Amino acid sequence: MIRYDHKKMKTKIDVFTIQPPMLETLESLLDFKDFKSESILYYEGQIPIVAYFVREGQIDLLKNNRKRMSLHRGQVLGLKELVNQQSSGVQATVRPNSIISFIDLTTVKEILKRDASDSIRTALNEVLSSPFVF
Amino acid sequence: MQKTNSNKGSLHCKDCPSRENGIFCAMELASLEDISNHKVTNVYKKGQTLFVQGNHPFGIYCVSSGNIKVSKIGSDGKESIVRIVSAGDILGHRSLFTDQFYSATATALEDTKVCFIDKKYIMKTISENPEVSLEIINKLSRDMGAAESRITSMHQKNVRERLAELFLLLKDTHGQKLDDGRWKLDLKLTREEMATMIGTANETLIRFISEFKDAGLIEQEGKTIFITNEAELLEWANVNY
């Protein structure tokens, strides 16, 4: 958990980090994209079109064009918003030379229908039930 | 905790104002319900990009309302507008099917509502619904026809003819027939954007727009252009079909 002071308001931001060995399992299963240059993944007020998972590099989260925090290896972005169809309160920008995995809504729905003992389903459910809402 | 809002802009496919022009127009309501459960609806403000040249395609975009320019940036940093995408059109399908990176950038020209459907779901929908495949083939064929016409115009027509042709194209795609017989072009493009669409310099375009106005082919009120003499514009465009 990370705390940031923003003007007079204290904003609490929680980010879910996938831990080994699930980290390696997901890395072997998910497609990834190498971002050579900076790129906006989604804007403030939008629903992410896929969920993102940082393999290498960094994703910056901005509000009102001010950087609020950065996500690094193993951290997940946008899954909760994608599944719940909620707009994000921040803009997500991937930094140059980052490798980002992604998981689409159809795949997420398929995984969530799997048997309760499925380890990937368990991991996704953990992310979805975590307190952060980025 | 950082708050997020439920998406007020969410749109059911059956209620989409552009459904009749879209690739899912022939589908039954039950199928549309399933699509609605597998898509993400977002509003892109003017100037925001849906995707950028060189990015990886995740799926296709269906435009519900608004206009989007698809442009390429050259090695000199200059922008060339490839086409304008409007309500009912799809975006990103070519890169999706060829599994290539986006070859162009898509930018909202105004506040634009767009639905995104991921690759896995759209491929399943296409395989199960031949009518969707036919609609996509239809769109691809039209795009190819427009691209061929554009190449021909660039090679065979002068700037005056190309500008007349652009006005006629915008009349077909974004024209509103007014009671006084004029056509209002319901799309606000900057002079620079229009210049890139016909492959000329900004100054040249401005000079020809003045010529068109003087000849009574078009009128301008603020940033809005009206076509006042379509028949003469056809002559000027040297359209031979």
Interface residues (C-beta under 8 A of the other chain):
Chain A: T11 K12 I13 D14 K33 K36 S37 S39 I40 Y42 Y43 G45 Q46 I47 P48 I49 V50 E81 L82 N84 Q85 Q86 S87 S88 G89 V90 F102 D104 L105 T106 T107 K109 P131 F132 V133 F134
Chain B: M1 Q2 K3 T4 N5 S6 N7 S10 H38 K39 V40 T41 N42 V43 Y44 K45 Q48 T49 V52 G54 N55 H56 F58 G59 F116 D118 K119 K120 Y121 K124
